[in-house]
Amino acid sequence: DIFVAAISQGVDICIEDRAAENIRRHVPDWYVKAIAAHGLVLFPVSVKKRVVAMIYADADSPDRLRYAPEELNLLRTLRNQAVLAIMHQA
C-alpha cells in the first residue's frame, strides 16, 4: 500500500499513473473508489521520526505530475518548512 509505505518508511512517493500495471496493486481499493485521480504525490511530514501529517496532491492527467528534479526539491522544501513550523509550535 503506497500510503503505508510513505508513512512507515518516511519516503516521498510520486505516481504519474496509478493504473500502471506495476503500481495498480499498491494502490488501496478505498482510494480507487473514492478518488478519480490518475496520479498522486505523497510527502510525509515527520517530526522526531514520527509522521504527523502528509502533503498530498493529485491530478486527473498523468502528465500533470511529471516534476523536474528542481520542482521535487521545492516540494521537499515546502515539507521541510512545515516540519520547522510544527517544531516551533511544540
N, C-alpha and C positions, 0 to 999 in steps of 0.2 A: 504494500500500500504506500503510495507516494507521500501521503500525509504523515504516516507513522515514520517513514524513513527520514523525512525532513525534520521531524521533532526529535526522534530518538538519536539520530546521527548528527543533528545540527547542520545539515547540508542544504545548500541552495539548490532548488530544482527549477529548471526551465524546460517546459514541454511545448513544442510547437504544434504537435498534432497528437492529441490524446487517443485517437483512433488507430494510430500506427500499431502494427502487429506486435512489436517489441515493447510497447508502452501499455497497450489496452489492458493487459492482465493485472497491471499495477495500479490502475485507477479504480477506486471502490464503486460499487453499484450505486450507493446512495448519491455519490457525486454525479454520476452519469445521468441518473433520473432527475436530479434537482437542477443541474446546470447544463445549459446547451452549448457552452463554450467549447471551441476546438483546441485551444491552447491555454496554458496557465503557467504562472510563475509562483514559487513559494520561497520566501526568505524568512527563516525562523529568527526570532528576536530572543537572544539568550542573555540572561543576567545571572552571573555567578554560576555558570554551567547549567542553568535551568531555562527551558524555553517558556517565556511568559507571554509571547504574542507571535503573530506571524503576519508578514506583509504578503498579501495575495493580490494577484491581478489575473484577469483572463481576457480572452479575445475570441470573437466569432471566426476570425480568419487566421489560419496558421501563420501566414507571413507577417502578421502584426506583432508577433512575439519573437521575431528574429532580431536579437540585440547584438550590436557590435560589442567587443570586449570593453570599450570605454563606457558604453551605456550600462553594462552589467556592473562595472566598478562604481558608477554613480548610484545605482540601486543599492549596492552594498554600503556605500557611504551614507545613504538615507537610513538604512537599517542601523548602522553604527551610531548615527546621531540619535536615533530613537533609544538605543541602549544607554547612551550617555544621559539623555533626558530622564529616563526611568531611574537610573542610578542616582542622579542628582536629587530626585524626589524622595528617595528611600532614606 
